[in-house]
Amino acid sequence: MLCLKRWQWITLLGLTLPPLFVVLANTWVVSSTQRRVFERPTDIPANAVGLVLGTAKYLPTGGLNPYFQNRMQAAAELYHTGKIRHLILSGSNQTPAYDEPTEMRKSLRSLGVPDAAMTADYAGRRTLDSVVRARDIFGQHHFTIISDKFHVYRALFLCDRFGIQAIAYGAPDLPWSVSVRTRLREYGARCKAVLDVYVLGTQPRFRGQPITLPVDAPVATDTDAPPISPAVQK
């Protein structure tokens, strides 16, 4: 009987602890960072450097990825309003046919951001890699993270744990009807971020030699910017 009760407790804990951890981890990540997330260029403080977190330009179906579009538009907007002087384009180029930083550069160039104001980081395969490499490779301890709003909470959480002082500009989230899978994955990614920092001690997969950013590159004015049409938004 005692053995049965013991297994009942084990079963109960196995059923309740994982969902409890998901709730607590997500609450912690969001609540500890939400005051540093901005949604309008007029509200966000200026920084010399912005870290643009990469994603695929195209969907598996072949269409343009609205998350990619929103991030590029947000980055261009910050540049053209003078809130950022230089952009680190951090993403993966794990195969010759998949190169996030190069696609970001092309897109931002079409939005009026000059090449001199952009530096690619081809080893930003994960959010953790991107933020830590911005510090260790590019020498940045203060910068603005640019990504989707639901994503920047996790990026800021990681910055806090690695001693980086960052703020974030959240591109408009897509409606739940078209983003439910992505948002559900983000719940899991926030849990993984907590484990990476406090349990696994995860570090970037790739290191490298320090790179000096030309942060004194000229900033364009609003009149230099081509019109930006938003992707699908709420």
Stockholm file with secondary structure:
# STOCKHOLM 1.0

chainA/1-234         MLCLKRWQWITLLGLTLPPLFVVLANTWVVSSTQRRVFERPTDIPANAVGLVLGTAKYLPTGGLNPYFQNRMQAAAELYHTGKIRHLILSGSNQTPAYDEPTEMRKSLRSLGVPDAAMTADYAGRRTLDSVVRARDIFGQHHFTIISDKFHVYRALFLCDRFGIQAIAYGAPDLPWSVSVRTRLREYGARCKAVLDVYVLGTQPRFRGQPITLPVDAPVATDTDAPPISPAVQK
#=GR chainA/1-234 SS CHHHHHHHHHHHHHHHHHHHHHHHHHHHHHHTTGGGEECSTTTSCCEEEEEEECCCSBCTTSSBCHHHHHHHHHHHHHHHTTSEEEEEEECBCCBTTBCHHHHHHHHHHHTTCCGGGEEEETBCCSHHHHHHHHHHTTCCSEEEEEEEHHHHHHHHHHHHHTTCEEEEEEECCCCHHHHHHHHHHHHHHHHHHHHIIIIICCCCSCCCCCCCCCTTCCCCCGGGSCCCCCCSCC
#=GC SS_cons         CHHHHHHHHHHHHHHHHHHHHHHHHHHHHHHTTGGGEECSTTTSCCEEEEEEECCCSBCTTSSBCHHHHHHHHHHHHHHHTTSEEEEEEECBCCBTTBCHHHHHHHHHHHTTCCGGGEEEETBCCSHHHHHHHHHHTTCCSEEEEEEEHHHHHHHHHHHHHTTCEEEEEEECCCCHHHHHHHHHHHHHHHHHHHHIIIIICCCCSCCCCCCCCCTTCCCCCGGGSCCCCCCSCC
//
